[in-house]
Amino acid sequence: MPVLLALDSATDTMALALVMPGRTAAFEAAGGAQASARMLPEIKALLAGAGVQMDDLDAIAFGQGPGAFTGLRTACAVAQGLAFGLDKPVLAVDSLMLVAEDARAQGAGDDVWVAMDARIGEIYAAHYRWAGGAWQVVETPALYRPEALAAHWGVPAAAAGTALTEYAAALGTLPRAWPQARSRAAALGALALAAWQRSETRDAAEALPVYVRDKVALTTAEREQRV
């Protein structure tokens, strides 16, 4: 079993996981703008609490997105900085797949659409299927308007994510929905370990975010058009 540090701040929740032989230590706190200031101190506290030294780590995993621009850059920068300093590889984790993994732990089954609030009236969404002991990507992460996603996915076998609450009226009634996460950090640890077991390590220089949109706010004219 490896010793892995995993971190994600793609959402309003900052999630940290320390994967060790026989157990995983998980930590969650408010993310967003606070993640850049809190992440390193909380990582140090997590390691100290588990009696793990930085040099004991085999790899650093990070949530690569999609998600909030600032959060993604924070996670990538911290992962890259630690990996370079320790001469360790990194593992990239799909931040939407974290939601599918968490929903599976809650009983969502093996076919999950993830829909996360992307703000400014849009949704990050992707479709995943659990097969052969691993998640397969059926439809890669993309950006949707709520009405477009509702038309595209029909009635999904299961759906998870914050957009189910934020855009409930547009997405319609979903018979099997998991809008709330049980433990994003636990899901992060599970996916980090799975990536390690598939030998998906990469050089620290490749700790890069995956952006699905190229803007973070609407212009005044665009806001007026959506009223």
C-alpha positions as CSV (number, residue, x, y, z in Angstrom):
1,M,0.0,0.0,0.0
2,P,1.3,3.5,-0.9
3,V,1.1,6.6,1.2
4,L,-0.7,9.2,-0.8
5,L,-1.7,12.8,0.0
6,A,-4.7,14.0,-2.0
7,L,-6.2,17.5,-2.2
8,D,-9.1,19.1,-3.9
9,S,-10.6,22.6,-3.9
10,A,-12.6,22.6,-7.0
11,T,-15.8,23.5,-5.1
12,D,-16.8,25.5,-2.0
13,T,-15.4,22.5,0.0
14,M,-11.7,22.0,0.5
15,A,-11.1,18.2,0.8
16,L,-7.9,16.5,1.9
17,A,-7.2,12.8,2.2
18,L,-4.2,10.9,3.5
19,V,-4.2,7.4,2.2
20,M,-2.1,5.0,4.3
21,P,-1.9,1.2,4.6
22,G,-5.1,0.0,6.1
23,R,-6.8,3.4,6.6
24,T,-7.5,6.8,5.1
25,A,-7.5,10.1,7.1
26,A,-9.9,12.6,5.7
27,F,-10.4,16.3,6.3
28,E,-12.9,18.8,5.0
29,A,-13.4,22.6,5.5
30,A,-14.7,25.6,3.8
31,G,-12.9,26.2,0.5
32,G,-13.4,28.9,-2.0
33,A,-11.2,31.9,-1.3
34,Q,-10.1,30.4,2.0
35,A,-8.5,27.4,0.4
36,S,-5.3,29.2,-0.7
37,A,-4.6,30.3,2.9
38,R,-5.7,27.2,4.7
39,M,-4.6,24.3,2.5
40,L,-0.9,24.0,3.5
41,P,-1.5,24.4,7.3
42,E,-4.3,21.8,7.2
43,I,-2.0,19.4,5.2
44,K,0.7,19.8,7.8
45,A,-1.9,19.2,10.6
46,L,-3.3,16.1,8.8
47,L,0.2,14.6,8.4
48,A,1.2,15.3,11.9
49,G,-2.0,13.8,13.3
50,A,-1.3,10.6,11.4
51,G,2.4,10.5,12.3
52,V,3.4,10.8,8.7
53,Q,6.4,12.7,7.4
54,M,6.4,14.5,4.0
55,D,9.2,12.2,2.9
56,D,6.9,9.2,3.5
57,L,4.6,10.2,0.7
58,D,4.7,8.2,-2.5
59,A,2.7,10.7,-4.6
60,I,0.5,13.8,-4.4
61,A,-3.0,13.6,-5.9
62,F,-5.0,16.6,-6.9
63,G,-8.5,17.4,-8.1
64,Q,-7.8,18.7,-11.7
65,G,-11.3,20.0,-12.3
66,P,-13.5,21.2,-13.7
67,G,-14.5,23.6,-11.0
68,A,-13.9,27.0,-9.6
69,F,-10.9,28.7,-11.3
70,T,-9.2,29.9,-8.0
71,G,-9.8,26.6,-6.3
72,L,-8.3,24.6,-9.2
73,R,-5.3,26.8,-9.4
74,T,-4.8,26.5,-5.6
75,A,-4.9,22.7,-5.7
76,C,-2.6,22.4,-8.7
77,A,-0.1,24.9,-7.3
78,V,0.1,23.2,-3.9
79,A,0.3,19.7,-5.4
80,Q,3.0,20.8,-7.9
81,G,5.0,22.7,-5.3
82,L,5.0,19.7,-2.9
83,A,5.8,17.2,-5.6
84,F,8.7,19.3,-6.9
85,G,10.1,19.9,-3.4
86,L,9.8,16.2,-2.4
87,D,10.8,14.8,-5.9
88,K,7.5,12.8,-6.0
89,P,5.1,12.2,-8.8
90,V,1.5,13.5,-9.0
91,L,-1.9,11.9,-9.7
92,A,-4.6,13.8,-11.5
93,V,-8.2,13.1,-10.3
94,D,-11.4,14.1,-12.1
95,S,-13.2,16.5,-9.7
96,L,-16.6,15.5,-11.1
97,M,-15.8,11.8,-10.7
98,L,-15.4,12.5,-7.0
99,V,-19.1,13.3,-6.9
100,A,-19.9,10.0,-8.7
101,E,-17.8,8.1,-6.3
102,D,-19.4,9.8,-3.3
103,A,-22.9,9.1,-4.7
104,R,-21.9,5.4,-5.2
105,A,-20.9,5.2,-1.6
106,Q,-24.4,6.5,-0.7
107,G,-26.1,3.8,-2.9
108,A,-26.5,5.5,-6.2
109,G,-25.4,2.5,-8.1
110,D,-23.1,2.1,-11.1
111,D,-24.5,4.6,-13.6
112,V,-24.3,8.2,-12.4
113,W,-24.7,11.6,-14.1
114,V,-22.9,14.3,-12.1
115,A,-24.2,17.9,-12.3
116,M,-22.4,20.6,-10.3
117,D,-23.3,24.2,-10.1
118,A,-20.9,26.2,-12.3
119,R,-22.4,29.5,-11.3
120,I,-23.6,32.2,-13.8
121,G,-26.5,30.0,-14.8
122,E,-24.5,27.0,-16.0
123,I,-23.7,23.4,-14.9
124,Y,-20.6,21.3,-15.1
125,A,-21.8,17.8,-16.0
126,A,-20.4,14.4,-16.9
127,H,-21.6,10.8,-17.1
128,Y,-19.8,7.9,-15.5
129,R,-20.3,4.2,-15.3
130,W,-18.8,1.8,-12.7
131,A,-17.6,-1.4,-14.4
132,G,-14.8,-3.9,-13.7
133,G,-14.1,-2.2,-10.4
134,A,-13.4,1.2,-11.8
135,W,-15.2,4.3,-13.2
136,Q,-15.5,4.6,-16.9
137,V,-16.2,8.0,-18.5
138,V,-19.3,7.7,-20.7
139,E,-19.5,11.5,-21.4
140,T,-16.6,13.8,-20.6
141,P,-17.1,16.9,-18.4
142,A,-18.8,19.7,-20.3
143,L,-20.6,22.9,-19.6
144,Y,-24.4,23.0,-20.0
145,R,-27.2,25.4,-19.5
146,P,-29.7,23.7,-17.2
147,E,-32.4,23.4,-19.9
148,A,-29.9,21.9,-22.3
149,L,-28.7,19.3,-19.8
150,A,-32.3,18.3,-19.0
151,A,-33.0,17.7,-22.7
152,H,-29.7,15.9,-23.1
153,W,-29.8,13.4,-20.3
154,G,-33.5,12.6,-20.4
155,V,-34.1,10.7,-17.1
156,P,-30.7,9.6,-15.8
157,A,-30.4,6.3,-13.9
158,A,-28.9,8.3,-11.0
159,A,-27.8,11.9,-10.6
160,A,-25.6,13.7,-8.1
161,G,-24.3,17.1,-7.4
162,T,-25.1,20.6,-6.2
163,A,-26.9,21.6,-9.5
164,L,-29.7,19.3,-8.6
165,T,-30.8,21.7,-5.9
166,E,-29.7,25.0,-7.5
167,Y,-31.5,24.2,-10.8
168,A,-34.2,21.9,-9.6
169,A,-36.9,23.7,-11.6
170,A,-35.1,23.4,-14.9
171,L,-33.8,19.8,-14.4
172,G,-37.2,18.5,-13.4
173,T,-38.1,15.6,-11.1
174,L,-35.3,13.0,-10.8
175,P,-36.4,9.7,-9.3
176,R,-32.9,8.9,-7.9
177,A,-30.9,12.0,-6.9
178,W,-28.0,12.6,-4.5
179,P,-27.6,16.4,-4.3
180,Q,-25.5,16.4,-1.1
181,A,-22.1,14.8,-0.6
182,R,-21.4,12.4,2.2
183,S,-17.6,12.8,2.2
184,R,-15.9,14.4,-0.7
185,A,-12.5,13.8,1.0
186,A,-13.2,10.0,1.4
187,A,-14.1,9.8,-2.3
188,L,-10.9,11.8,-3.2
189,G,-8.8,9.2,-1.3
190,A,-10.5,6.3,-3.0
191,L,-9.9,7.8,-6.5
192,A,-6.3,8.7,-5.7
193,L,-5.6,5.1,-4.6
194,A,-7.3,3.8,-7.7
195,A,-5.2,6.0,-9.9
196,W,-2.0,4.9,-8.2
197,Q,-3.0,1.2,-8.7
198,R,-3.5,1.9,-12.4
199,S,0.0,3.4,-12.5
200,E,-1.3,6.8,-13.6
201,T,1.5,8.9,-12.0
202,R,2.9,11.8,-13.9
203,D,5.7,14.3,-13.5
204,A,5.0,17.3,-11.2
205,A,5.2,19.7,-14.2
206,E,2.0,18.0,-15.4
207,A,-0.1,19.1,-12.4
208,L,-2.3,21.2,-14.5
209,P,-6.0,22.2,-14.2
210,V,-8.7,21.1,-16.6
211,Y,-10.9,24.2,-17.5
212,V,-14.2,23.6,-19.2
213,R,-15.1,27.3,-19.5
214,D,-12.9,30.3,-20.4
215,K,-14.7,33.0,-18.4
216,V,-15.8,33.4,-14.8
217,A,-18.4,36.1,-15.0
218,L,-21.0,37.6,-17.3
219,T,-20.8,41.0,-18.8
220,T,-23.5,43.5,-17.9
221,A,-25.1,43.0,-21.3
222,E,-25.1,39.2,-20.9
223,R,-26.7,39.5,-17.4
224,E,-29.4,41.8,-18.8
225,Q,-30.2,39.2,-21.6
226,R,-30.7,36.5,-19.0
227,V,-33.2,38.5,-16.9
